[in-house]
């Protein structure tokens, strides 16, 4: 019969140390055409982001609303994809939606299984994010609103944006810069915190 300490004799196998398995979390980045979704995913992703931006052609003019973003020459035709590690337990996978009306049919599939969403608001064309707000409210997907600060755009207070979008006090609204990684990361951390607060009310008490 094997002795009690046979497991620790020279040559015996050491017990395998289990590494924490990161929890993969799907996050949607939505908003109107030209709101900065591709820029945000690219700024914050720790891997080379997958982007399906294409040059706008003459066929898109008169179809896509470019009012206020006349200098934009590319458009997302499928999705943007990136990844960021929040901590050793949580890895966020970011899916940026196309912003044009003609691609809204893709949103249902992209948002399936999503833990939460970021709605990027462009104060030059605030009405272009109404669809995103309505979409996530109807489906009960927790979201935060990130007001992307564009150079030369009017500054609005958070309260003014909340009133314009008609969202409740429970929805966080942040000022952000989609070009700056730390700013984007703060938005994502706030979203995760908001989701935990919404889904585990007892924890916030």
C-alpha positions as a LaTeX table, in Angstrom:
\begin{tabular}{lrrr}
\hline
Residue & $x$ (\AA) & $y$ (\AA) & $z$ (\AA) \\
\hline
Unk1 & 0.00 & 0.00 & 0.00 \\
Unk2 & 1.34 & 3.43 & $-0.91$ \\
Unk3 & 2.59 & 5.55 & 1.97 \\
Unk4 & 0.70 & 8.67 & 2.98 \\
Unk5 & 3.45 & 10.93 & 1.66 \\
Unk6 & 3.89 & 9.15 & $-1.66$ \\
Unk7 & 2.31 & 12.10 & $-3.45$ \\
Unk8 & 5.21 & 14.33 & $-2.42$ \\
Unk9 & 8.13 & 11.97 & $-3.11$ \\
Unk10 & 10.76 & 13.15 & $-5.63$ \\
Unk11 & 9.43 & 12.89 & $-9.13$ \\
Unk12 & 5.80 & 13.04 & $-8.05$ \\
Unk13 & 3.62 & 15.40 & $-10.05$ \\
Unk14 & 2.81 & 18.74 & $-8.49$ \\
Unk15 & $-0.90$ & 19.64 & $-8.35$ \\
Unk16 & $-1.83$ & 21.81 & $-11.30$ \\
Unk17 & $-2.34$ & 25.47 & $-10.42$ \\
Unk18 & $-5.57$ & 26.70 & $-11.92$ \\
Unk19 & $-5.21$ & 30.10 & $-13.58$ \\
Unk20 & $-8.26$ & 32.35 & $-13.31$ \\
Unk21 & $-10.30$ & 32.11 & $-16.47$ \\
Unk22 & $-11.24$ & 35.60 & $-17.71$ \\
Unk23 & $-14.94$ & 36.13 & $-18.15$ \\
Unk24 & $-15.63$ & 37.12 & $-21.74$ \\
Unk25 & $-18.10$ & 39.98 & $-21.82$ \\
Unk26 & $-19.71$ & 41.30 & $-24.98$ \\
Unk27 & $-20.18$ & 45.07 & $-25.18$ \\
Unk28 & $-21.89$ & 46.99 & $-27.97$ \\
Unk29 & $-20.65$ & 50.43 & $-29.05$ \\
Unk30 & $-23.49$ & 52.18 & $-30.86$ \\
Unk31 & $-24.54$ & 55.62 & $-31.99$ \\
Unk32 & $-25.27$ & 57.66 & $-35.06$ \\
Unk33 & $-23.30$ & 57.89 & $-38.28$ \\
Unk34 & $-19.97$ & 59.63 & $-37.64$ \\
Unk35 & $-20.32$ & 59.62 & $-33.83$ \\
Unk36 & $-16.88$ & 58.06 & $-33.30$ \\
Unk37 & $-17.59$ & 54.35 & $-32.82$ \\
Unk38 & $-14.71$ & 53.13 & $-35.00$ \\
Unk39 & $-12.38$ & 55.65 & $-33.35$ \\
Unk40 & $-13.35$ & 54.51 & $-29.84$ \\
Unk41 & $-12.90$ & 50.81 & $-30.57$ \\
Unk42 & $-9.53$ & 51.50 & $-32.20$ \\
Unk43 & $-8.36$ & 53.76 & $-29.37$ \\
Unk44 & $-9.09$ & 51.40 & $-26.51$ \\
Unk45 & $-8.50$ & 47.96 & $-28.05$ \\
Unk46 & $-5.40$ & 46.10 & $-26.86$ \\
Unk47 & $-5.33$ & 44.12 & $-30.12$ \\
Unk48 & $-5.30$ & 45.40 & $-33.65$ \\
Unk49 & $-8.99$ & 46.17 & $-34.11$ \\
Unk50 & $-10.99$ & 44.60 & $-36.90$ \\
Unk51 & $-12.68$ & 47.33 & $-38.89$ \\
Unk52 & $-14.95$ & 47.11 & $-41.91$ \\
Unk53 & $-14.72$ & 50.75 & $-42.89$ \\
Unk54 & $-14.95$ & 51.41 & $-46.59$ \\
Unk55 & $-14.62$ & 54.55 & $-48.67$ \\
Unk56 & $-17.94$ & 56.23 & $-49.24$ \\
Unk57 & $-19.00$ & 56.17 & $-52.85$ \\
Unk58 & $-21.33$ & 58.34 & $-54.85$ \\
Unk59 & $-24.04$ & 55.72 & $-54.27$ \\
Unk60 & $-24.13$ & 56.58 & $-50.57$ \\
Unk61 & $-24.75$ & 60.28 & $-51.11$ \\
Unk62 & $-28.38$ & 61.10 & $-50.72$ \\
Unk63 & $-28.82$ & 57.81 & $-48.82$ \\
Unk64 & $-26.57$ & 58.34 & $-45.77$ \\
Unk65 & $-27.22$ & 61.49 & $-43.76$ \\
Unk66 & $-23.88$ & 63.32 & $-43.75$ \\
Unk67 & $-25.24$ & 66.60 & $-42.40$ \\
Unk68 & $-22.76$ & 67.93 & $-39.88$ \\
Unk69 & $-20.09$ & 65.39 & $-40.84$ \\
Unk70 & $-19.53$ & 66.40 & $-44.45$ \\
Unk71 & $-15.78$ & 65.72 & $-44.17$ \\
Unk72 & $-16.29$ & 62.03 & $-43.35$ \\
Unk73 & $-15.04$ & 59.88 & $-46.24$ \\
Unk74 & $-15.40$ & 56.35 & $-44.83$ \\
Unk75 & $-18.26$ & 54.34 & $-43.39$ \\
Unk76 & $-18.57$ & 51.09 & $-41.42$ \\
Unk77 & $-20.43$ & 48.51 & $-43.50$ \\
Unk78 & $-20.51$ & 45.61 & $-41.03$ \\
Unk79 & $-18.93$ & 46.04 & $-37.59$ \\
Unk80 & $-15.86$ & 47.10 & $-35.64$ \\
Unk81 & $-14.29$ & 44.62 & $-33.23$ \\
Unk82 & $-11.77$ & 45.06 & $-30.43$ \\
Unk83 & $-10.79$ & 43.70 & $-27.03$ \\
Unk84 & $-9.73$ & 45.21 & $-23.70$ \\
Unk85 & $-8.84$ & 43.54 & $-20.39$ \\
Unk86 & $-10.40$ & 45.35 & $-17.43$ \\
Unk87 & $-8.79$ & 43.10 & $-14.81$ \\
Unk88 & $-7.68$ & 39.46 & $-14.47$ \\
Unk89 & $-11.31$ & 38.34 & $-14.31$ \\
Unk90 & $-13.01$ & 40.44 & $-16.99$ \\
Unk91 & $-12.20$ & 40.79 & $-20.67$ \\
Unk92 & $-14.45$ & 43.01 & $-22.76$ \\
Unk93 & $-15.08$ & 42.25 & $-26.42$ \\
Unk94 & $-16.26$ & 45.36 & $-28.20$ \\
Unk95 & $-18.61$ & 45.30 & $-31.17$ \\
Unk96 & $-19.14$ & 48.61 & $-32.92$ \\
Unk97 & $-22.37$ & 48.85 & $-34.89$ \\
Unk98 & $-22.75$ & 50.55 & $-38.26$ \\
Unk99 & $-24.48$ & 53.88 & $-37.78$ \\
Unk100 & $-26.44$ & 54.33 & $-41.01$ \\
Unk101 & $-30.16$ & 53.66 & $-41.10$ \\
Unk102 & $-29.78$ & 51.09 & $-43.88$ \\
Unk103 & $-27.69$ & 48.82 & $-41.62$ \\
Unk104 & $-30.00$ & 48.82 & $-38.59$ \\
Unk105 & $-31.21$ & 45.33 & $-39.49$ \\
Unk106 & $-27.82$ & 44.03 & $-38.24$ \\
Unk107 & $-28.24$ & 45.41 & $-34.73$ \\
Unk108 & $-30.41$ & 42.57 & $-33.42$ \\
Unk109 & $-27.79$ & 39.96 & $-34.24$ \\
Unk110 & $-24.86$ & 42.06 & $-33.05$ \\
Unk111 & $-26.52$ & 42.81 & $-29.70$ \\
Unk112 & $-27.51$ & 39.21 & $-28.96$ \\
Unk113 & $-25.83$ & 38.12 & $-25.73$ \\
Unk114 & $-24.46$ & 41.59 & $-24.97$ \\
Unk115 & $-24.01$ & 42.48 & $-21.30$ \\
Unk116 & $-24.35$ & 46.21 & $-21.96$ \\
Unk117 & $-23.81$ & 49.01 & $-24.43$ \\
Unk118 & $-22.17$ & 52.38 & $-24.91$ \\
Unk119 & $-24.21$ & 54.93 & $-26.84$ \\
Unk120 & $-21.90$ & 57.55 & $-28.35$ \\
Unk121 & $-23.59$ & 60.92 & $-28.64$ \\
Unk122 & $-22.43$ & 63.60 & $-31.07$ \\
Unk123 & $-23.67$ & 67.01 & $-29.89$ \\
Unk124 & $-23.48$ & 68.30 & $-33.47$ \\
Unk125 & $-26.17$ & 65.75 & $-34.41$ \\
Unk126 & $-27.66$ & 64.62 & $-31.13$ \\
Unk127 & $-30.77$ & 63.24 & $-32.81$ \\
Unk128 & $-28.71$ & 60.56 & $-34.58$ \\
Unk129 & $-28.35$ & 58.57 & $-31.36$ \\
Unk130 & $-32.09$ & 58.49 & $-30.59$ \\
Unk131 & $-32.42$ & 55.13 & $-32.35$ \\
Unk132 & $-29.65$ & 53.57 & $-30.25$ \\
Unk133 & $-31.17$ & 54.80 & $-26.99$ \\
Unk134 & $-34.60$ & 53.49 & $-27.99$ \\
Unk135 & $-33.15$ & 50.17 & $-29.19$ \\
Unk136 & $-31.45$ & 49.34 & $-25.88$ \\
Unk137 & $-34.31$ & 50.64 & $-23.74$ \\
Unk138 & $-36.79$ & 48.40 & $-25.57$ \\
Unk139 & $-34.60$ & 45.34 & $-25.13$ \\
Unk140 & $-33.70$ & 46.02 & $-21.50$ \\
Unk141 & $-29.96$ & 46.21 & $-22.25$ \\
Unk142 & $-28.14$ & 48.40 & $-19.69$ \\
Unk143 & $-26.29$ & 51.27 & $-21.35$ \\
Unk144 & $-24.37$ & 54.45 & $-20.68$ \\
Unk145 & $-24.25$ & 57.55 & $-22.86$ \\
Unk146 & $-20.79$ & 58.88 & $-23.73$ \\
Unk147 & $-20.84$ & 62.40 & $-25.15$ \\
Unk148 & $-17.98$ & 62.43 & $-27.65$ \\
Unk149 & $-16.30$ & 65.83 & $-27.63$ \\
Unk150 & $-15.60$ & 67.00 & $-31.16$ \\
Unk151 & $-13.39$ & 69.98 & $-31.85$ \\
Unk152 & $-15.51$ & 73.03 & $-32.54$ \\
Unk153 & $-18.75$ & 71.44 & $-31.33$ \\
Unk154 & $-20.96$ & 73.21 & $-28.80$ \\
Unk155 & $-20.49$ & 72.16 & $-25.19$ \\
Unk156 & $-23.57$ & 70.97 & $-23.34$ \\
Unk157 & $-24.03$ & 70.14 & $-19.70$ \\
Unk158 & $-24.85$ & 66.55 & $-18.79$ \\
Unk159 & $-28.30$ & 67.66 & $-17.63$ \\
Unk160 & $-29.00$ & 69.23 & $-21.03$ \\
Unk161 & $-27.99$ & 66.05 & $-22.85$ \\
Unk162 & $-30.13$ & 63.94 & $-20.50$ \\
Unk163 & $-33.14$ & 66.13 & $-21.17$ \\
Unk164 & $-32.57$ & 66.11 & $-24.94$ \\
Unk165 & $-32.27$ & 62.32 & $-25.03$ \\
Unk166 & $-35.08$ & 61.83 & $-22.50$ \\
Unk167 & $-33.19$ & 59.21 & $-20.48$ \\
Unk168 & $-33.76$ & 58.55 & $-16.80$ \\
Unk169 & $-31.46$ & 59.58 & $-13.98$ \\
Unk170 & $-30.43$ & 55.95 & $-13.68$ \\
Unk171 & $-28.57$ & 56.05 & $-17.00$ \\
Unk172 & $-25.01$ & 57.37 & $-16.57$ \\
Unk173 & $-23.97$ & 60.15 & $-18.96$ \\
Unk174 & $-20.27$ & 60.89 & $-19.32$ \\
Unk175 & $-18.17$ & 63.37 & $-21.26$ \\
Unk176 & $-15.54$ & 61.52 & $-23.28$ \\
Unk177 & $-13.03$ & 61.73 & $-26.09$ \\
Unk178 & $-13.12$ & 58.73 & $-28.42$ \\
Unk179 & $-9.54$ & 59.46 & $-29.50$ \\
Unk180 & $-8.10$ & 59.00 & $-26.01$ \\
Unk181 & $-7.61$ & 55.49 & $-24.64$ \\
Unk182 & $-7.94$ & 56.40 & $-20.95$ \\
Unk183 & $-11.13$ & 58.34 & $-21.62$ \\
Unk184 & $-12.64$ & 55.36 & $-23.44$ \\
Unk185 & $-11.54$ & 53.00 & $-20.68$ \\
Unk186 & $-13.28$ & 55.16 & $-18.08$ \\
Unk187 & $-16.48$ & 54.88 & $-20.09$ \\
Unk188 & $-16.21$ & 51.08 & $-20.20$ \\
Unk189 & $-15.46$ & 50.82 & $-16.48$ \\
Unk190 & $-18.51$ & 52.98 & $-15.77$ \\
Unk191 & $-20.60$ & 50.71 & $-17.99$ \\
Unk192 & $-19.48$ & 47.56 & $-16.14$ \\
Unk193 & $-20.19$ & 49.28 & $-12.81$ \\
Unk194 & $-23.62$ & 50.33 & $-14.07$ \\
Unk195 & $-24.44$ & 46.80 & $-15.24$ \\
Unk196 & $-23.48$ & 45.36 & $-11.84$ \\
Unk197 & $-25.61$ & 48.00 & $-10.14$ \\
Unk198 & $-28.61$ & 47.27 & $-12.34$ \\
Unk199 & $-28.35$ & 43.49 & $-12.19$ \\
Unk200 & $-27.38$ & 43.25 & $-8.50$ \\
Unk201 & $-29.31$ & 45.99 & $-6.68$ \\
Unk202 & $-28.39$ & 44.51 & $-3.32$ \\
Unk203 & $-24.70$ & 45.14 & $-3.97$ \\
Unk204 & $-25.23$ & 48.85 & $-4.45$ \\
Unk205 & $-27.02$ & 49.20 & $-1.14$ \\
\hline
\end{tabular}
